[in-house]
Amino acid sequence: MRSGLGAMRSAHRRVRRPVPPPGIPSRLSRRWTVPLTISALWALICRIEHDLQAYAPSQTAREDIILGLVEAMSNAHSGSQHAQSGQRIVVGLDVSRRSVRLVIKDPGQGFPFRQRPVTLVQAEREEGRGLFLIERVMDRVTWSESGNAIRMERHWHCDRP
């Protein structure tokens, strides 16, 4: 058993960031504009999940990010009356060795995000549960002023057990 300064050093080691395998860039940045339909959104979720496999340090991190993405896209789809009129959603993905950032913008009028649920009791209602989950699995969540775009970030060094 180590004691003294050596023990402190080993106890305070920085979390090792994942290094993408050879042939995988250290940073990935993608943008998509897809129809606001269930099939198109699901195909995009699968594509993003595939892209995350090389970067996310754990399966838990990938699952949390996909949960946040699914909830945000579900909100965009259900909150928009434009799914049948050919409207499109814009999704951005930026992944690095340190974090992932997702931006989702829909054509809807937005929602009053300042009134979102902040406690579990409030989230038990049908409305707002997804937003509550997003804020629990991501490290930072921000909205556009109009409420029709969300930016979600997850940092690898904050990875949960």
C-alpha positions as a Markdown table, in Angstrom:
| # | Residue | x | y | z |
|---|---|---|---|---|
| 1 | Met | 0.0 | 0.0 | 0.0 |
| 2 | Arg | 1.3 | 3.4 | -1.0 |
| 3 | Ser | 1.6 | 6.2 | 1.5 |
| 4 | Gly | 2.5 | 9.9 | 1.4 |
| 5 | Leu | 2.8 | 11.8 | -1.8 |
| 6 | Gly | 2.9 | 8.8 | -4.1 |
| 7 | Ala | -0.6 | 7.8 | -2.8 |
| 8 | Met | -1.9 | 11.3 | -3.4 |
| 9 | Arg | -0.6 | 11.4 | -6.9 |
| 10 | Ser | -2.2 | 8.1 | -7.8 |
| 11 | Ala | -5.5 | 9.1 | -6.2 |
| 12 | His | -5.6 | 12.3 | -8.1 |
| 13 | Arg | -4.7 | 11.1 | -11.6 |
| 14 | Arg | -6.6 | 12.7 | -14.4 |
| 15 | Val | -9.2 | 10.7 | -16.2 |
| 16 | Arg | -7.6 | 9.4 | -19.3 |
| 17 | Arg | -9.4 | 10.6 | -22.4 |
| 18 | Pro | -10.2 | 8.1 | -25.0 |
| 19 | Val | -8.0 | 8.1 | -28.0 |
| 20 | Pro | -9.7 | 7.2 | -31.2 |
| 21 | Pro | -8.3 | 4.1 | -33.0 |
| 22 | Pro | -5.9 | 4.7 | -35.9 |
| 23 | Gly | -7.7 | 6.0 | -38.9 |
| 24 | Ile | -10.3 | 7.8 | -36.8 |
| 25 | Pro | -9.9 | 11.6 | -36.7 |
| 26 | Ser | -9.4 | 13.2 | -33.3 |
| 27 | Arg | -12.4 | 15.5 | -34.0 |
| 28 | Leu | -15.6 | 14.8 | -35.9 |
| 29 | Ser | -18.0 | 17.5 | -37.0 |
| 30 | Arg | -21.2 | 16.7 | -39.0 |
| 31 | Arg | -24.4 | 18.5 | -40.0 |
| 32 | Trp | -27.6 | 17.0 | -41.3 |
| 33 | Thr | -30.8 | 18.5 | -42.6 |
| 34 | Val | -33.4 | 15.7 | -42.6 |
| 35 | Pro | -37.2 | 15.5 | -43.1 |
| 36 | Leu | -39.2 | 15.7 | -39.8 |
| 37 | Thr | -40.5 | 12.2 | -40.1 |
| 38 | Ile | -40.1 | 9.3 | -37.7 |
| 39 | Ser | -38.2 | 7.1 | -40.2 |
| 40 | Ala | -35.7 | 9.9 | -41.1 |
| 41 | Leu | -35.1 | 10.8 | -37.5 |
| 42 | Trp | -34.6 | 7.2 | -36.5 |
| 43 | Ala | -32.1 | 6.6 | -39.3 |
| 44 | Leu | -30.2 | 9.7 | -38.1 |
| 45 | Ile | -30.1 | 8.5 | -34.5 |
| 46 | Cys | -28.6 | 5.2 | -35.7 |
| 47 | Arg | -26.0 | 7.1 | -37.7 |
| 48 | Ile | -25.0 | 9.3 | -34.7 |
| 49 | Glu | -24.9 | 6.3 | -32.4 |
| 50 | His | -22.5 | 4.6 | -34.9 |
| 51 | Asp | -20.3 | 7.7 | -35.0 |
| 52 | Leu | -20.1 | 7.9 | -31.2 |
| 53 | Gln | -18.8 | 4.3 | -30.8 |
| 54 | Ala | -15.2 | 5.4 | -31.7 |
| 55 | Tyr | -15.2 | 8.4 | -29.3 |
| 56 | Ala | -17.4 | 7.7 | -26.2 |
| 57 | Pro | -15.3 | 6.3 | -23.3 |
| 58 | Ser | -18.1 | 3.9 | -22.2 |
| 59 | Gln | -21.3 | 2.3 | -23.2 |
| 60 | Thr | -23.1 | 4.3 | -20.4 |
| 61 | Ala | -21.9 | 7.6 | -22.0 |
| 62 | Arg | -23.1 | 6.5 | -25.4 |
| 63 | Glu | -26.5 | 5.4 | -24.0 |
| 64 | Asp | -26.9 | 8.7 | -22.1 |
| 65 | Ile | -26.1 | 10.8 | -25.2 |
| 66 | Ile | -28.5 | 8.7 | -27.4 |
| 67 | Leu | -31.2 | 9.1 | -24.7 |
| 68 | Gly | -30.8 | 12.9 | -24.7 |
| 69 | Leu | -30.8 | 12.9 | -28.5 |
| 70 | Val | -33.9 | 10.7 | -28.8 |
| 71 | Glu | -35.8 | 12.9 | -26.3 |
| 72 | Ala | -34.8 | 16.1 | -28.1 |
| 73 | Met | -35.8 | 14.7 | -31.5 |
| 74 | Ser | -39.1 | 13.4 | -30.1 |
| 75 | Asn | -39.9 | 16.8 | -28.7 |
| 76 | Ala | -39.0 | 18.4 | -32.0 |
| 77 | His | -41.3 | 16.0 | -33.9 |
| 78 | Ser | -44.2 | 16.1 | -31.5 |
| 79 | Gly | -44.0 | 19.9 | -30.9 |
| 80 | Ser | -44.0 | 20.6 | -34.6 |
| 81 | Gln | -47.2 | 20.5 | -36.7 |
| 82 | His | -45.0 | 20.4 | -39.8 |
| 83 | Ala | -44.1 | 16.8 | -40.0 |
| 84 | Gln | -46.5 | 16.2 | -42.9 |
| 85 | Ser | -45.8 | 19.4 | -44.8 |
| 86 | Gly | -42.2 | 18.5 | -45.7 |
| 87 | Gln | -40.5 | 20.6 | -43.0 |
| 88 | Arg | -37.0 | 19.6 | -42.0 |
| 89 | Ile | -34.9 | 19.5 | -38.9 |
| 90 | Val | -31.2 | 20.5 | -38.6 |
| 91 | Val | -28.9 | 18.4 | -36.4 |
| 92 | Gly | -25.3 | 19.1 | -35.7 |
| 93 | Leu | -22.8 | 16.8 | -34.1 |
| 94 | Asp | -19.3 | 17.8 | -32.8 |
| 95 | Val | -17.3 | 15.1 | -31.1 |
| 96 | Ser | -13.7 | 15.3 | -29.8 |
| 97 | Arg | -11.6 | 13.4 | -27.3 |
| 98 | Arg | -13.0 | 15.7 | -24.6 |
| 99 | Ser | -16.7 | 16.0 | -25.3 |
| 100 | Val | -19.7 | 15.7 | -27.6 |
| 101 | Arg | -22.0 | 18.5 | -28.6 |
| 102 | Leu | -25.4 | 18.1 | -30.3 |
| 103 | Val | -27.5 | 20.9 | -31.7 |
| 104 | Ile | -31.0 | 20.3 | -32.8 |
| 105 | Lys | -33.1 | 23.0 | -34.5 |
| 106 | Asp | -36.7 | 22.4 | -35.6 |
| 107 | Pro | -39.0 | 24.6 | -37.8 |
| 108 | Gly | -41.6 | 25.0 | -35.0 |
| 109 | Gln | -42.4 | 28.1 | -33.0 |
| 110 | Gly | -40.5 | 26.8 | -30.0 |
| 111 | Phe | -41.7 | 26.3 | -26.4 |
| 112 | Pro | -41.4 | 28.2 | -23.1 |
| 113 | Phe | -38.2 | 26.5 | -21.9 |
| 114 | Arg | -38.0 | 28.6 | -18.8 |
| 115 | Gln | -41.1 | 26.8 | -17.6 |
| 116 | Arg | -39.6 | 23.3 | -17.9 |
| 117 | Pro | -39.7 | 20.9 | -15.0 |
| 118 | Val | -36.8 | 21.1 | -12.6 |
| 119 | Thr | -37.8 | 18.4 | -10.1 |
| 120 | Leu | -38.7 | 14.8 | -10.4 |
| 121 | Val | -42.2 | 15.5 | -9.1 |
| 122 | Gln | -42.8 | 18.0 | -11.9 |
| 123 | Ala | -41.3 | 15.6 | -14.4 |
| 124 | Glu | -43.8 | 12.9 | -13.6 |
| 125 | Arg | -46.4 | 14.8 | -15.7 |
| 126 | Glu | -46.6 | 13.8 | -19.3 |
| 127 | Glu | -45.2 | 17.1 | -20.5 |
| 128 | Gly | -41.6 | 17.9 | -19.6 |
| 129 | Arg | -40.3 | 14.5 | -18.7 |
| 130 | Gly | -38.0 | 14.4 | -21.7 |
| 131 | Leu | -36.5 | 17.8 | -20.9 |
| 132 | Phe | -35.9 | 16.6 | -17.3 |
| 133 | Leu | -34.1 | 13.5 | -18.6 |
| 134 | Ile | -32.0 | 15.5 | -21.0 |
| 135 | Glu | -30.8 | 17.8 | -18.3 |
| 136 | Arg | -29.9 | 14.8 | -16.1 |
| 137 | Val | -27.8 | 12.9 | -18.7 |
| 138 | Met | -26.0 | 15.9 | -20.3 |
| 139 | Asp | -23.6 | 18.3 | -18.6 |
| 140 | Arg | -24.9 | 21.4 | -20.2 |
| 141 | Val | -28.1 | 22.2 | -22.0 |
| 142 | Thr | -29.1 | 25.5 | -23.5 |
| 143 | Trp | -31.9 | 26.7 | -25.7 |
| 144 | Ser | -32.3 | 29.4 | -28.3 |
| 145 | Glu | -34.4 | 32.4 | -27.3 |
| 146 | Ser | -37.3 | 31.3 | -29.4 |
| 147 | Gly | -37.1 | 27.8 | -27.8 |
| 148 | Asn | -36.9 | 25.9 | -31.1 |
| 149 | Ala | -33.2 | 24.9 | -30.9 |
| 150 | Ile | -31.4 | 23.0 | -28.2 |
| 151 | Arg | -27.7 | 22.6 | -27.6 |
| 152 | Met | -26.6 | 19.6 | -25.5 |
| 153 | Glu | -23.0 | 18.9 | -24.3 |
| 154 | Arg | -21.5 | 15.9 | -22.5 |
| 155 | His | -17.9 | 16.0 | -21.3 |
| 156 | Trp | -16.0 | 12.7 | -21.1 |
| 157 | His | -14.1 | 13.7 | -17.9 |
| 158 | Cys | -17.5 | 14.0 | -16.2 |
| 159 | Asp | -18.4 | 10.5 | -17.2 |
| 160 | Arg | -20.7 | 8.9 | -14.7 |
| 161 | Pro | -20.1 | 5.4 | -13.3 |
